[in-house]
């Protein structure tokens, strides 16, 4: 007989949920860093384009 306070769960279900929460936290932490890298790269490419245009004008 099972007491009313005990809930049967699948052994892997709680672990699965815990891993899902951890992955969500990691994802939220990494996303701003990836955005920063992407924006830096975009800025660098824009600077190279401006320099190429200036070089073309001077030649």
C-alpha angles and dihedrals in degrees: 000000000000121000117235094246094059119087119194114227135178109260095235098041097080091044090050091052092047092051090048091054092048092050090050091053091048091048092052091049096048098044096075091048092052090048090052092051091047093050093047090052091048091050091050092052091049090052091051090051092051091049091050091050091050091048090051092051093049093049 
